[in-house]
Amino acid sequence: MKFLDVKTDYAFKKVFGSKDSVPVLISFLNAILDYNDSLKISDLSIVDPYQIPLLRGMKDTFVDVKATLSNGKQIIVEMQVLNVKGFEKRILHNAAKQYSQQLKRGEDYTLINPVIALTFTDFNMFDDSEDYISQFRLLERKRYIEYTDDVELIFVELPKFNKDIDSLTNIKEKWVYFLKNAGSLDYIPDILSDPCITQAFSIINEAALSKEELELQEKRYDFIRLQKGALALAKEQGIEEGLEKGIEQGIEQGIEQGIEKVAKNMLGAGMSLQEVEQLTGLNPQQLELLRNKT
């Protein structure tokens, strides 16, 4: 057997955001959010990410999966493989917009439901911590008094999760292992035989996919590999240039030029402004200028 790499946006949405994904997503969220029995998610509705790619009221901002729990709490889930400029601000912007857009004119503020932005990254974000899961809420600076838990940001850094298959001890670790390694497996290990994880494997089993689905996944995977290589090259060129112009300035200029070149190639290949903005972090004005040069 061969399975799709779940770290691509296409496969991630297919596993957690399709019409048959409700039990899979419930199990996944209960594991990652580590809810106790009294708070465990029992039901949710998935907003189809294929039909509704944009957060209403936000310009050119995509999420991978959006769900509403039975208690009204909103959860937006995203898989990010490229560490692009402005990524951290975009996550916060998504969560704040999702929180504020719930209230219609004249409605009471008590009607606003909490929002969780759950983000998985295929790169390290917080170098000063070895923990692979980080959770953020609004706290008083000195006394650490919680102001509210209405907006919560949770990050799962996959490179920091280094457990091998034989050392997995709980459902959270099994789901993170699945997310990080499913694309490199050729069978379902016995330790991952949880019913919902098994269902997730069946969704990404290449034998059950159409030729068109496999081609789409391969294009997305090739695109990610290409952009990772381009960003790495841009950084390398920036370091070399920095030897002559000053390390910090050289790196910054090299990365910026490399990202602009990548964006120009994407636009020339027919990608939309929204897709290119999401992957490069460049703003619409910058992309319009680049598109006019292609």
JOVEN-V681525 format. One record per residue. N is the residue number from 1. RES is the residue in three letters. OMEGA is omega in radians with two decimals (NA if undefined). Layout:
n: {N N}
res: {RES RES}
omega: {OMEGA OMEGA}
//
This chain:
n: {1 2 3 4 5 6 7 8 9 10 11 12 13 14 15 16 17 18 19 20 21 22 23 24 25 26 27 28 29 30 31 32 33 34 35 36 37 38 39 40 41 42 43 44 45 46 47 48 49 50 51 52 53 54 55 56 57 58 59 60 61 62 63 64 65 66 67 68 69 70 71 72 73 74 75 76 77 78 79 80 81 82 83 84 85 86 87 88 89 90 91 92 93 94 95 96 97 98 99 100 101 102 103 104 105 106 107 108 109 110 111 112 113 114 115 116 117 118 119 120 121 122 123 124 125 126 127 128 129 130 131 132 133 134 135 136 137 138 139 140 141 142 143 144 145 146 147 148 149 150 151 152 153 154 155 156 157 158 159 160 161 162 163 164 165 166 167 168 169 170 171 172 173 174 175 176 177 178 179 180 181 182 183 184 185 186 187 188 189 190 191 192 193 194 195 196 197 198 199 200 201 202 203 204 205 206 207 208 209 210 211 212 213 214 215 216 217 218 219 220 221 222 223 224 225 226 227 228 229 230 231 232 233 234 235 236 237 238 239 240 241 242 243 244 245 246 247 248 249 250 251 252 253 254 255 256 257 258 259 260 261 262 263 264 265 266 267 268 269 270 271 272 273 274 275 276 277 278 279 280 281 282 283 284 285 286 287 288 289 290 291 292 293 294}
res: {MET LYS PHE LEU ASP VAL LYS THR ASP TYR ALA PHE LYS LYS VAL PHE GLY SER LYS ASP SER VAL PRO VAL LEU ILE SER PHE LEU ASN ALA ILE LEU ASP TYR ASN ASP SER LEU LYS ILE SER ASP LEU SER ILE VAL ASP PRO TYR GLN ILE PRO LEU LEU ARG GLY MET LYS ASP THR PHE VAL ASP VAL LYS ALA THR LEU SER ASN GLY LYS GLN ILE ILE VAL GLU MET GLN VAL LEU ASN VAL LYS GLY PHE GLU LYS ARG ILE LEU HIS ASN ALA ALA LYS GLN TYR SER GLN GLN LEU LYS ARG GLY GLU ASP TYR THR LEU ILE ASN PRO VAL ILE ALA LEU THR PHE THR ASP PHE ASN MET PHE ASP ASP SER GLU ASP TYR ILE SER GLN PHE ARG LEU LEU GLU ARG LYS ARG TYR ILE GLU TYR THR ASP ASP VAL GLU LEU ILE PHE VAL GLU LEU PRO LYS PHE ASN LYS ASP ILE ASP SER LEU THR ASN ILE LYS GLU LYS TRP VAL TYR PHE LEU LYS ASN ALA GLY SER LEU ASP TYR ILE PRO ASP ILE LEU SER ASP PRO CYS ILE THR GLN ALA PHE SER ILE ILE ASN GLU ALA ALA LEU SER LYS GLU GLU LEU GLU LEU GLN GLU LYS ARG TYR ASP PHE ILE ARG LEU GLN LYS GLY ALA LEU ALA LEU ALA LYS GLU GLN GLY ILE GLU GLU GLY LEU GLU LYS GLY ILE GLU GLN GLY ILE GLU GLN GLY ILE GLU GLN GLY ILE GLU LYS VAL ALA LYS ASN MET LEU GLY ALA GLY MET SER LEU GLN GLU VAL GLU GLN LEU THR GLY LEU ASN PRO GLN GLN LEU GLU LEU LEU ARG ASN LYS THR}
omega: {3.01 -3.09 3.08 3.03 -3.04 -3.14 3.01 -3.09 -3.11 -3.10 3.13 3.11 -3.11 -3.13 -2.95 -3.04 3.14 -3.03 -3.12 -2.98 -3.01 3.14 3.11 -3.11 3.11 3.13 -3.12 -3.10 3.10 -3.14 -3.06 -3.12 3.02 3.13 3.02 -3.01 -3.08 -3.10 -3.05 3.12 3.13 -3.12 3.08 3.02 -3.11 2.99 -3.02 -3.10 3.10 -3.13 -3.10 -3.07 -3.06 2.93 -3.08 3.13 3.13 -3.10 2.99 -3.13 -3.06 2.93 -3.14 -3.12 3.08 -3.11 3.05 -3.14 -3.10 3.10 3.09 -3.13 -3.12 3.08 3.03 -3.03 -3.09 3.02 -3.08 -3.11 -3.11 3.14 -3.03 -3.12 3.10 -3.08 -3.10 3.14 -3.13 3.13 3.13 3.13 3.10 -3.08 -3.13 3.11 3.13 3.13 -3.01 -3.04 3.13 -3.00 3.07 -3.08 3.11 -3.13 -3.10 -3.11 -3.14 -3.13 -3.11 3.13 3.11 -3.14 3.01 3.01 -3.10 -3.03 3.06 -3.12 3.07 3.09 3.12 3.11 -3.02 -3.03 -3.10 -3.13 3.08 3.13 -3.12 3.07 3.11 -3.12 -3.08 3.02 3.10 -3.12 3.00 -2.90 -3.05 -3.05 3.11 3.04 -3.12 3.10 3.10 3.02 -3.09 3.08 -3.09 3.09 3.13 3.14 3.06 -3.10 -3.03 -3.14 -3.13 3.12 -3.00 -3.14 3.06 -2.99 -3.06 -3.09 3.11 -3.02 -3.09 -3.05 3.09 -3.13 3.13 3.12 3.14 3.08 3.09 -3.09 -3.08 -2.92 -3.03 -3.08 -3.13 -3.11 3.05 3.03 3.12 -3.14 -3.11 -3.09 3.12 -3.05 2.98 -3.05 -3.10 3.08 3.07 3.09 3.10 3.09 -3.13 3.13 -3.09 3.07 -3.06 -3.12 -3.10 -3.06 3.11 3.11 -3.13 3.13 3.13 3.12 3.13 3.11 -3.12 3.09 3.12 -3.13 3.10 -3.14 3.14 3.12 -3.13 -3.10 3.06 3.11 -3.12 3.14 3.10 3.12 3.13 3.12 3.13 3.11 3.12 3.11 3.12 3.12 -3.12 3.11 -3.13 -3.00 -3.03 -2.99 -3.04 -3.12 -3.12 3.12 -3.12 -3.13 -3.13 3.13 -3.13 3.13 3.13 3.14 3.12 3.12 3.10 -3.13 3.13 3.10 3.12 -3.13 3.12 3.13 3.05 3.11 -3.11 3.10 -3.12 -3.13 -3.10 3.12 -3.12 -3.02 -3.08 -3.09 3.10 -3.11 -3.08 3.14 3.10 -3.11 3.09 3.11 -3.14 -3.14 3.11 -3.14 -3.08 NA}
//
